[in-house]
Amino acid sequence: MKKVIAAIFINEGRVLIAQRAKKDALYGKWEFPGGKLEGDETDQECLKRELYEEFSIHAEVGAYLCSSYFEHNNMPYEMRAYYVTSYTGEFVLHEHHEIKWVTPDELPAYEMPEPDQPIVKTLIELYHR
C-alpha cells in the first residue's frame, strides 16, 4: 500500500487548505498539503520535505490525526494526516494557486478530493467537542 502524508495546520481555530495549480485530475481542487512517501522516509521526513518543496517553509511535524484509505489507478493508498506544530519561513506557492485559512465548518464549501473527506469529517467533529 502506498502512503500519502497530509499536513494539518491550525491557527486560531482555522485550518490551512491549498488550491492545486498542477495540471492534473485534481487541478483547481482544494486539499490539505503534503505528498507521497518516498523511499525509506518516515512520515515526518516526508511531510517536512513536501512542505519545503511546495511552500519553502521548514515545518515541525506533531501528532498523528487520522487516516483515509482510497484507490488510485488500481493501487491502494493510505493518506495519513499529521498536525504541523510550527514552521519557519514565509509561504511561497510553488504548486498551488492559493492558500486559505478556514474554520472546520467552512471546509465542506470547498471542493476537495475524496481522500480528504474523512479528514474534513474528523476536523469538524473535533471542532465541535
Secondary structure, 3 states (H helix, E strand, C coil): CEEEEEEEEEECCEEEEEEECCCCCCCCCEECCEEECCCCCCHHHHHHHHHHHHHCCEEEEEEEEEEEEEEECCEEEEEEEEEEEEEECCCCCCCEEEEEEECHHHHHHCCCCHHHHHHHHHHHHHHCC
